[in-house]
């Protein structure tokens, strides 16, 4: 789970539904205090509860003045975020911004 300069990478599950929300929250809160990179490249489906967990974590990391970015995102992940009206462009790693 380690990446560059103390940054920790979290690879998201393929399906992020109601059943995954609690586990996702636990994983993210376990990394509080560290810079975090999210790998969403394998996500095929994501529900709104998991989106809320992710966005709440992004806000928490921002308040803690730590980095919280998406290092990779799947098309399905990005399209779902757009459809539900969540803009993650400010959280995308420079390498994947369009």
Chimera marker file (.cmm) of the C-alpha trace (Angstrom):
<marker_set name="trace">
<marker id="1" x="0.000" y="0.000" z="0.000" r="1" g="1" b="0" radius="0.5"/>
<marker id="2" x="2.998" y="2.335" z="-0.010" r="1" g="1" b="0" radius="0.5"/>
<marker id="3" x="3.761" y="4.728" z="-2.810" r="1" g="1" b="0" radius="0.5"/>
<marker id="4" x="5.972" y="7.800" z="-3.102" r="1" g="1" b="0" radius="0.5"/>
<marker id="5" x="7.103" y="9.821" z="-0.068" r="1" g="1" b="0" radius="0.5"/>
<marker id="6" x="4.875" y="8.262" z="2.539" r="1" g="1" b="0" radius="0.5"/>
<marker id="7" x="1.812" y="8.356" z="0.296" r="1" g="1" b="0" radius="0.5"/>
<marker id="8" x="-0.415" y="5.325" z="0.691" r="1" g="1" b="0" radius="0.5"/>
<marker id="9" x="-2.395" y="3.858" z="-2.186" r="1" g="1" b="0" radius="0.5"/>
<marker id="10" x="-5.869" y="2.399" z="-1.763" r="1" g="1" b="0" radius="0.5"/>
<marker id="11" x="-7.177" y="0.182" z="-4.554" r="1" g="1" b="0" radius="0.5"/>
<marker id="12" x="-10.956" y="0.332" z="-4.641" r="1" g="1" b="0" radius="0.5"/>
<marker id="13" x="-13.098" y="-2.778" z="-5.055" r="1" g="1" b="0" radius="0.5"/>
<marker id="14" x="-14.708" y="-3.617" z="-8.389" r="1" g="1" b="0" radius="0.5"/>
<marker id="15" x="-18.189" y="-3.071" z="-6.967" r="1" g="1" b="0" radius="0.5"/>
<marker id="16" x="-18.670" y="-0.315" z="-4.400" r="1" g="1" b="0" radius="0.5"/>
<marker id="17" x="-22.190" y="-0.801" z="-3.126" r="1" g="1" b="0" radius="0.5"/>
<marker id="18" x="-23.973" y="-0.530" z="0.202" r="1" g="1" b="0" radius="0.5"/>
<marker id="19" x="-22.127" y="-3.609" z="1.483" r="1" g="1" b="0" radius="0.5"/>
<marker id="20" x="-18.727" y="-2.031" z="0.775" r="1" g="1" b="0" radius="0.5"/>
<marker id="21" x="-19.403" y="1.391" z="2.305" r="1" g="1" b="0" radius="0.5"/>
<marker id="22" x="-18.510" y="0.480" z="5.885" r="1" g="1" b="0" radius="0.5"/>
<marker id="23" x="-15.338" y="-1.352" z="4.882" r="1" g="1" b="0" radius="0.5"/>
<marker id="24" x="-14.295" y="1.552" z="2.654" r="1" g="1" b="0" radius="0.5"/>
<marker id="25" x="-14.836" y="4.019" z="5.480" r="1" g="1" b="0" radius="0.5"/>
<marker id="26" x="-12.777" y="1.846" z="7.834" r="1" g="1" b="0" radius="0.5"/>
<marker id="27" x="-9.941" y="1.552" z="5.329" r="1" g="1" b="0" radius="0.5"/>
<marker id="28" x="-9.820" y="5.282" z="4.701" r="1" g="1" b="0" radius="0.5"/>
<marker id="29" x="-10.049" y="6.266" z="8.355" r="1" g="1" b="0" radius="0.5"/>
<marker id="30" x="-7.243" y="3.828" z="9.111" r="1" g="1" b="0" radius="0.5"/>
<marker id="31" x="-5.049" y="5.909" z="6.805" r="1" g="1" b="0" radius="0.5"/>
<marker id="32" x="-5.906" y="9.257" z="8.360" r="1" g="1" b="0" radius="0.5"/>
<marker id="33" x="-2.777" y="11.288" z="8.906" r="1" g="1" b="0" radius="0.5"/>
<marker id="34" x="-1.148" y="10.028" z="5.701" r="1" g="1" b="0" radius="0.5"/>
<marker id="35" x="-1.218" y="11.307" z="2.153" r="1" g="1" b="0" radius="0.5"/>
<marker id="36" x="-3.521" y="9.029" z="0.149" r="1" g="1" b="0" radius="0.5"/>
<marker id="37" x="-3.765" y="8.101" z="-3.522" r="1" g="1" b="0" radius="0.5"/>
<marker id="38" x="-6.918" y="6.291" z="-4.630" r="1" g="1" b="0" radius="0.5"/>
<marker id="39" x="-6.675" y="3.735" z="-7.423" r="1" g="1" b="0" radius="0.5"/>
<marker id="40" x="-10.171" y="3.482" z="-8.895" r="1" g="1" b="0" radius="0.5"/>
<marker id="41" x="-9.027" y="1.828" z="-12.126" r="1" g="1" b="0" radius="0.5"/>
<marker id="42" x="-10.844" y="-1.434" z="-11.374" r="1" g="1" b="0" radius="0.5"/>
<marker id="43" x="-14.185" y="0.076" z="-10.374" r="1" g="1" b="0" radius="0.5"/>
<marker id="44" x="-17.054" y="-1.181" z="-12.502" r="1" g="1" b="0" radius="0.5"/>
<marker id="45" x="-19.918" y="0.060" z="-10.301" r="1" g="1" b="0" radius="0.5"/>
<marker id="46" x="-20.164" y="2.599" z="-7.515" r="1" g="1" b="0" radius="0.5"/>
<marker id="47" x="-23.183" y="3.541" z="-5.438" r="1" g="1" b="0" radius="0.5"/>
<marker id="48" x="-23.929" y="6.926" z="-3.966" r="1" g="1" b="0" radius="0.5"/>
<marker id="49" x="-23.174" y="5.872" z="-0.384" r="1" g="1" b="0" radius="0.5"/>
<marker id="50" x="-19.601" y="4.977" z="-1.342" r="1" g="1" b="0" radius="0.5"/>
<marker id="51" x="-19.331" y="8.253" z="-3.263" r="1" g="1" b="0" radius="0.5"/>
<marker id="52" x="-20.354" y="10.038" z="-0.064" r="1" g="1" b="0" radius="0.5"/>
<marker id="53" x="-17.721" y="8.126" z="1.927" r="1" g="1" b="0" radius="0.5"/>
<marker id="54" x="-15.025" y="9.048" z="-0.592" r="1" g="1" b="0" radius="0.5"/>
<marker id="55" x="-16.011" y="12.711" z="-0.768" r="1" g="1" b="0" radius="0.5"/>
<marker id="56" x="-16.231" y="12.970" z="3.031" r="1" g="1" b="0" radius="0.5"/>
<marker id="57" x="-12.729" y="11.524" z="3.224" r="1" g="1" b="0" radius="0.5"/>
<marker id="58" x="-11.504" y="14.027" z="0.626" r="1" g="1" b="0" radius="0.5"/>
<marker id="59" x="-12.913" y="16.855" z="2.748" r="1" g="1" b="0" radius="0.5"/>
<marker id="60" x="-11.336" y="15.420" z="5.910" r="1" g="1" b="0" radius="0.5"/>
<marker id="61" x="-7.926" y="15.168" z="4.222" r="1" g="1" b="0" radius="0.5"/>
<marker id="62" x="-8.287" y="18.733" z="2.938" r="1" g="1" b="0" radius="0.5"/>
<marker id="63" x="-9.065" y="19.968" z="6.449" r="1" g="1" b="0" radius="0.5"/>
<marker id="64" x="-6.045" y="18.010" z="7.726" r="1" g="1" b="0" radius="0.5"/>
<marker id="65" x="-3.950" y="19.685" z="4.977" r="1" g="1" b="0" radius="0.5"/>
<marker id="66" x="-2.934" y="16.331" z="3.506" r="1" g="1" b="0" radius="0.5"/>
<marker id="67" x="-3.018" y="15.041" z="-0.054" r="1" g="1" b="0" radius="0.5"/>
<marker id="68" x="-6.012" y="12.972" z="-1.199" r="1" g="1" b="0" radius="0.5"/>
<marker id="69" x="-5.922" y="12.244" z="-4.926" r="1" g="1" b="0" radius="0.5"/>
<marker id="70" x="-7.100" y="9.743" z="-7.488" r="1" g="1" b="0" radius="0.5"/>
<marker id="71" x="-4.060" y="8.213" z="-9.172" r="1" g="1" b="0" radius="0.5"/>
<marker id="72" x="-6.165" y="6.160" z="-11.619" r="1" g="1" b="0" radius="0.5"/>
<marker id="73" x="-9.869" y="6.044" z="-12.453" r="1" g="1" b="0" radius="0.5"/>
<marker id="74" x="-11.893" y="3.722" z="-14.645" r="1" g="1" b="0" radius="0.5"/>
<marker id="75" x="-14.291" y="5.051" z="-17.252" r="1" g="1" b="0" radius="0.5"/>
<marker id="76" x="-17.186" y="3.595" z="-15.260" r="1" g="1" b="0" radius="0.5"/>
<marker id="77" x="-16.048" y="5.408" z="-12.114" r="1" g="1" b="0" radius="0.5"/>
<marker id="78" x="-15.607" y="8.731" z="-13.882" r="1" g="1" b="0" radius="0.5"/>
<marker id="79" x="-18.910" y="8.472" z="-15.769" r="1" g="1" b="0" radius="0.5"/>
<marker id="80" x="-20.835" y="7.597" z="-12.615" r="1" g="1" b="0" radius="0.5"/>
<marker id="81" x="-19.351" y="10.581" z="-10.808" r="1" g="1" b="0" radius="0.5"/>
<marker id="82" x="-20.369" y="12.838" z="-13.699" r="1" g="1" b="0" radius="0.5"/>
<marker id="83" x="-23.896" y="11.397" z="-13.876" r="1" g="1" b="0" radius="0.5"/>
<marker id="84" x="-24.551" y="12.012" z="-10.180" r="1" g="1" b="0" radius="0.5"/>
<marker id="85" x="-23.003" y="15.477" z="-10.392" r="1" g="1" b="0" radius="0.5"/>
<marker id="86" x="-19.802" y="15.021" z="-8.394" r="1" g="1" b="0" radius="0.5"/>
<marker id="87" x="-16.794" y="16.883" z="-9.775" r="1" g="1" b="0" radius="0.5"/>
<marker id="88" x="-13.544" y="15.141" z="-8.878" r="1" g="1" b="0" radius="0.5"/>
<marker id="89" x="-11.348" y="16.988" z="-11.360" r="1" g="1" b="0" radius="0.5"/>
<marker id="90" x="-9.565" y="18.845" z="-8.548" r="1" g="1" b="0" radius="0.5"/>
<marker id="91" x="-8.703" y="15.483" z="-6.960" r="1" g="1" b="0" radius="0.5"/>
<marker id="92" x="-7.236" y="13.853" z="-10.061" r="1" g="1" b="0" radius="0.5"/>
<marker id="93" x="-3.497" y="13.350" z="-10.212" r="1" g="1" b="0" radius="0.5"/>
<marker id="94" x="-1.827" y="15.680" z="-12.701" r="1" g="1" b="0" radius="0.5"/>
<marker id="95" x="-0.916" y="12.697" z="-14.879" r="1" g="1" b="0" radius="0.5"/>
<marker id="96" x="-4.557" y="11.787" z="-15.576" r="1" g="1" b="0" radius="0.5"/>
<marker id="97" x="-6.233" y="15.201" z="-15.820" r="1" g="1" b="0" radius="0.5"/>
<marker id="98" x="-7.739" y="15.907" z="-19.192" r="1" g="1" b="0" radius="0.5"/>
<link id1="1" id2="2" r="1" g="1" b="0" radius="0.2"/>
<link id1="2" id2="3" r="1" g="1" b="0" radius="0.2"/>
<link id1="3" id2="4" r="1" g="1" b="0" radius="0.2"/>
<link id1="4" id2="5" r="1" g="1" b="0" radius="0.2"/>
<link id1="5" id2="6" r="1" g="1" b="0" radius="0.2"/>
<link id1="6" id2="7" r="1" g="1" b="0" radius="0.2"/>
<link id1="7" id2="8" r="1" g="1" b="0" radius="0.2"/>
<link id1="8" id2="9" r="1" g="1" b="0" radius="0.2"/>
<link id1="9" id2="10" r="1" g="1" b="0" radius="0.2"/>
<link id1="10" id2="11" r="1" g="1" b="0" radius="0.2"/>
<link id1="11" id2="12" r="1" g="1" b="0" radius="0.2"/>
<link id1="12" id2="13" r="1" g="1" b="0" radius="0.2"/>
<link id1="13" id2="14" r="1" g="1" b="0" radius="0.2"/>
<link id1="14" id2="15" r="1" g="1" b="0" radius="0.2"/>
<link id1="15" id2="16" r="1" g="1" b="0" radius="0.2"/>
<link id1="16" id2="17" r="1" g="1" b="0" radius="0.2"/>
<link id1="17" id2="18" r="1" g="1" b="0" radius="0.2"/>
<link id1="18" id2="19" r="1" g="1" b="0" radius="0.2"/>
<link id1="19" id2="20" r="1" g="1" b="0" radius="0.2"/>
<link id1="20" id2="21" r="1" g="1" b="0" radius="0.2"/>
<link id1="21" id2="22" r="1" g="1" b="0" radius="0.2"/>
<link id1="22" id2="23" r="1" g="1" b="0" radius="0.2"/>
<link id1="23" id2="24" r="1" g="1" b="0" radius="0.2"/>
<link id1="24" id2="25" r="1" g="1" b="0" radius="0.2"/>
<link id1="25" id2="26" r="1" g="1" b="0" radius="0.2"/>
<link id1="26" id2="27" r="1" g="1" b="0" radius="0.2"/>
<link id1="27" id2="28" r="1" g="1" b="0" radius="0.2"/>
<link id1="28" id2="29" r="1" g="1" b="0" radius="0.2"/>
<link id1="29" id2="30" r="1" g="1" b="0" radius="0.2"/>
<link id1="30" id2="31" r="1" g="1" b="0" radius="0.2"/>
<link id1="31" id2="32" r="1" g="1" b="0" radius="0.2"/>
<link id1="32" id2="33" r="1" g="1" b="0" radius="0.2"/>
<link id1="33" id2="34" r="1" g="1" b="0" radius="0.2"/>
<link id1="34" id2="35" r="1" g="1" b="0" radius="0.2"/>
<link id1="35" id2="36" r="1" g="1" b="0" radius="0.2"/>
<link id1="36" id2="37" r="1" g="1" b="0" radius="0.2"/>
<link id1="37" id2="38" r="1" g="1" b="0" radius="0.2"/>
<link id1="38" id2="39" r="1" g="1" b="0" radius="0.2"/>
<link id1="39" id2="40" r="1" g="1" b="0" radius="0.2"/>
<link id1="40" id2="41" r="1" g="1" b="0" radius="0.2"/>
<link id1="41" id2="42" r="1" g="1" b="0" radius="0.2"/>
<link id1="42" id2="43" r="1" g="1" b="0" radius="0.2"/>
<link id1="43" id2="44" r="1" g="1" b="0" radius="0.2"/>
<link id1="44" id2="45" r="1" g="1" b="0" radius="0.2"/>
<link id1="45" id2="46" r="1" g="1" b="0" radius="0.2"/>
<link id1="46" id2="47" r="1" g="1" b="0" radius="0.2"/>
<link id1="47" id2="48" r="1" g="1" b="0" radius="0.2"/>
<link id1="48" id2="49" r="1" g="1" b="0" radius="0.2"/>
<link id1="49" id2="50" r="1" g="1" b="0" radius="0.2"/>
<link id1="50" id2="51" r="1" g="1" b="0" radius="0.2"/>
<link id1="51" id2="52" r="1" g="1" b="0" radius="0.2"/>
<link id1="52" id2="53" r="1" g="1" b="0" radius="0.2"/>
<link id1="53" id2="54" r="1" g="1" b="0" radius="0.2"/>
<link id1="54" id2="55" r="1" g="1" b="0" radius="0.2"/>
<link id1="55" id2="56" r="1" g="1" b="0" radius="0.2"/>
<link id1="56" id2="57" r="1" g="1" b="0" radius="0.2"/>
<link id1="57" id2="58" r="1" g="1" b="0" radius="0.2"/>
<link id1="58" id2="59" r="1" g="1" b="0" radius="0.2"/>
<link id1="59" id2="60" r="1" g="1" b="0" radius="0.2"/>
<link id1="60" id2="61" r="1" g="1" b="0" radius="0.2"/>
<link id1="61" id2="62" r="1" g="1" b="0" radius="0.2"/>
<link id1="62" id2="63" r="1" g="1" b="0" radius="0.2"/>
<link id1="63" id2="64" r="1" g="1" b="0" radius="0.2"/>
<link id1="64" id2="65" r="1" g="1" b="0" radius="0.2"/>
<link id1="65" id2="66" r="1" g="1" b="0" radius="0.2"/>
<link id1="66" id2="67" r="1" g="1" b="0" radius="0.2"/>
<link id1="67" id2="68" r="1" g="1" b="0" radius="0.2"/>
<link id1="68" id2="69" r="1" g="1" b="0" radius="0.2"/>
<link id1="69" id2="70" r="1" g="1" b="0" radius="0.2"/>
<link id1="70" id2="71" r="1" g="1" b="0" radius="0.2"/>
<link id1="71" id2="72" r="1" g="1" b="0" radius="0.2"/>
<link id1="72" id2="73" r="1" g="1" b="0" radius="0.2"/>
<link id1="73" id2="74" r="1" g="1" b="0" radius="0.2"/>
<link id1="74" id2="75" r="1" g="1" b="0" radius="0.2"/>
<link id1="75" id2="76" r="1" g="1" b="0" radius="0.2"/>
<link id1="76" id2="77" r="1" g="1" b="0" radius="0.2"/>
<link id1="77" id2="78" r="1" g="1" b="0" radius="0.2"/>
<link id1="78" id2="79" r="1" g="1" b="0" radius="0.2"/>
<link id1="79" id2="80" r="1" g="1" b="0" radius="0.2"/>
<link id1="80" id2="81" r="1" g="1" b="0" radius="0.2"/>
<link id1="81" id2="82" r="1" g="1" b="0" radius="0.2"/>
<link id1="82" id2="83" r="1" g="1" b="0" radius="0.2"/>
<link id1="83" id2="84" r="1" g="1" b="0" radius="0.2"/>
<link id1="84" id2="85" r="1" g="1" b="0" radius="0.2"/>
<link id1="85" id2="86" r="1" g="1" b="0" radius="0.2"/>
<link id1="86" id2="87" r="1" g="1" b="0" radius="0.2"/>
<link id1="87" id2="88" r="1" g="1" b="0" radius="0.2"/>
<link id1="88" id2="89" r="1" g="1" b="0" radius="0.2"/>
<link id1="89" id2="90" r="1" g="1" b="0" radius="0.2"/>
<link id1="90" id2="91" r="1" g="1" b="0" radius="0.2"/>
<link id1="91" id2="92" r="1" g="1" b="0" radius="0.2"/>
<link id1="92" id2="93" r="1" g="1" b="0" radius="0.2"/>
<link id1="93" id2="94" r="1" g="1" b="0" radius="0.2"/>
<link id1="94" id2="95" r="1" g="1" b="0" radius="0.2"/>
<link id1="95" id2="96" r="1" g="1" b="0" radius="0.2"/>
<link id1="96" id2="97" r="1" g="1" b="0" radius="0.2"/>
<link id1="97" id2="98" r="1" g="1" b="0" radius="0.2"/>
</marker_set>
